[in-house]
Amino acid sequence: MSSKTFPSLSLERELWASGARFIIGMDEVGRGAIAGPVAVGVALLDRQSAAIETPWPAKLCDSKLISEKVRNQILPDVQQWVSGHAVGLASAQEIDFRGIVAALALAAGRALDSLLADAALRQQIASDGAVIILDGSHNWLGAQAAGIDVIVRPKADRDCVSVAAASVISKVLRDNLMIEMSPQFEPYGFAGHKGYAAETHIQALKNFGPSIEHRVTWLTKILGENQLDLEQ
């Protein structure tokens, strides 16, 4: 893996220099899956934390660029290095009902609510300032979220430590959730593909139809309109 794929604190340091004490990296996982929830992770960096002056986990980078084994290995160190973290979920049913963009915003709100459940942290953010770095080129979150300014950066999960941390944290949680539910939905093999459109997953859908964990509005090209009756 090229050194160019590893993140740095360059953008975070620019934002700290502009006055904000807290940086919240944000990334989504599971947007392109056809089953299971979408997950949005947040990772908080505090300019005043001693951890900022120490190295972050050596293998930390965009979760898509490292193996499942490595993600699980570094997760505890990532969670310890950041000043706070949380993951919010929006279910397959919420994705079907609201659409993916609204579901992403819903999951992000839940992640931020969890992160900011600490009243002392909320007060510090209100007094000392914070910025959310959102990965991507489309701001599906809005100009502000939970009263915090949002900036969008393409490839932030690759380039920014805070967003890479959010990427790993949310990826591990969602993957583990899909593994845990796999025995209940055995024909579909969620543990192997985590809800994405693998060949074996598509064949299982054709054989058994969708389950309650499938995003049925996404399946018309796979199954056709007449095969979208839910099976419990």
N, C-alpha and C positions, 0 to 999 in steps of 0.2 A: 504494500500500500504506500502510495506516494506521500511525502511529507505535506504536500499541498492539500491532502484530504483530512488532515488533523486540524482541529479548531484552535483558535487563540482567543485572548481577551481583548483584542484590538477595539472592536466596536463597544464592548462593555466599558473599557477605559475611556473612550471618547464620551460616552454618556455620563460616566461618573464625573469627568472633567467639566461637563456642562451643568453639573449641580445635583443630579439625582443620586441619592444614596443607594437605592435598591434597583436591581435589574431583575426582571422576571422573564426568563426564556420560556417560549411556548412552542410546542410542536404537536401535530396530530398523527395518529397511527390508526390504520384500518379504514381509511377513506375509500380505498378501492376494493375492499372486500365485498363479497356478496352475502356473507353471513356474519352474525355477531355484531357487537357494538362498535361504534367509533370511539376512540379514546383521545383525549387531549391532556398532555402532561405539562406541568409548569415546574420550573426550577428557579429558586430565588438565590441571588447573589447579593450580599451586603458588603458595601465598600468598607465598612468598619470591622468586618470579620477578619480574624487572624488567618483563616483558611485561604483567603485570597492571596496571601503572600507565600503560600505553599503550593507545590505542584499538584495539579489535579490528576486523577488516575491516568496512567500512561497510555492506556488503550482507548480512552474515551474519544469517541467520534460519532458521526451520524450512525444511528443504529442499523441502517440499511447496509453499511459497509463492514460490519463485523458479524461474526457468527452468533448463533443462539447461545453456544457455550460461553463465548467471551462476554456477551451481554450479561449473562447470569453471574459470571465470575466478578465482573467489575461493579455490578449494581450496588452492593453494600458500601463500597468505597465512594461511589458517586453520591449516594444518598448522604453519606457522612460529610463529604466535602462541601456540598451546597448548604446554604443556610436554611433552606426549607424546600419542600417539594409536595406535590399532590397530583392526582390524576382524576379527571372527570370523564364520565361515560354517557353516551346517548345510545339507547337500545335500537335494535333493528326495527321495532315497531315505530319508534319515534322518528327514525330516518324515513320510513315509508310515509308516515303521516305529515311530517314537517318538511321533508326534503333534506338533502345532505348538508347544505350550507347552514340552514337553521339548526340542524342537529349538531353541527360542529360548534356553533355559538353556544348552544345549550350545554354541551359537554365542557366547553371552556369556562362558562359561568360556574358550573359545578366545581371545576378544579380550583378556580379562584376563590370561591366560597369556602372550600376546604382549607386552602392555604391561609386565608385571611380570617379564619375562625378565631385566631388569637387576637384578642382586643388590643394587647400591647403592640403587636406588629402593625395592626391597622392604624393605630395612633402614630407610630413612628413613620409609616409611609405617608400619612397625611401631613406630617410636619416636615419630613426630610426629603420627600419626593421619590418617585419610582417611574420606571418606564418598562413596558412590555415589548420584547422583541419577538415578533411573530414570523415564523418561517413561511416563505412562499412569495408569490408575486401578486396575490389577491388578498386584500384585507377583508376577510369574512367576519372579522370580529368587531370592526367599527373603529372610529377615531379614539374612543376611550372604552375601557372595560373596567367595571368596579371603580370608576372614577380615576383610572390610571391611563395615561397616554399610551397609545399603541403605535409602534413603527413596524414596518414590514420590510424584510430583507430576503431576497432570493438566496437559496443555499445557506441560510443561517444555521440549519442543522449540521452542515459541513464546516462552517467557518467560525461559529460563535460557541464558546464553551457552555454558556447557559442554555442555549437551545439544544446543543448536543446532549447535555445532561437530561433535559426534558424528553428528548427523543428516546434515549435508552430507558429511562424510568417508565414511560408510557408503553413502550414496546414490550418490555418484560411483563408488565402487569397484564396487558391485553393478551399476549401469547399464553401466559399462564391461565388466564380465564378461559380461553378457548380449549386448552388442554384439560382443564378441570371439567368442562361441560361435555367433553367428547364422549365419555361412556354413555351419557344420557341420549346422545344422538349418534350412536355407533355407526350406522350405515354411511354417514357423511365423512368420517375421518377428520374431524376438526383438528385433532392433535397434530396431524401432519402438515396441513396447509393453512391452518389458522383462519379459515373462512374465505380464503381467496379462491379464484376460479381455476384451480388445478384440474387437470383432465379427469382424475378420479372423482373429484368433487362434482364436476358437471355430469359424469356418468351416473353417480348416485342420485343426483337430482332428477335425471331422466327416469331412473328406476323407481324412486320412492316419492318424488314430488318434494316440495319445500317443507321445512319444519317451521316452528314458531320463531326460530333464531335466524331465519333467512329474510333478506330484504326483498320481499316478493315483487315490489315495483321495479326491481332491477333485473328480473328473470325472464321477461317476455321474449328476449332474443334467444334464450336458452331453451325455454319450455313452451313458448307460445301462450296465448291468452287462456286457452281452455284447460291448461294443466296447473293453474296457480291456486288450487284449493289447498289450504293449510292442512298439514297432518300433524297431530300432536305427538 
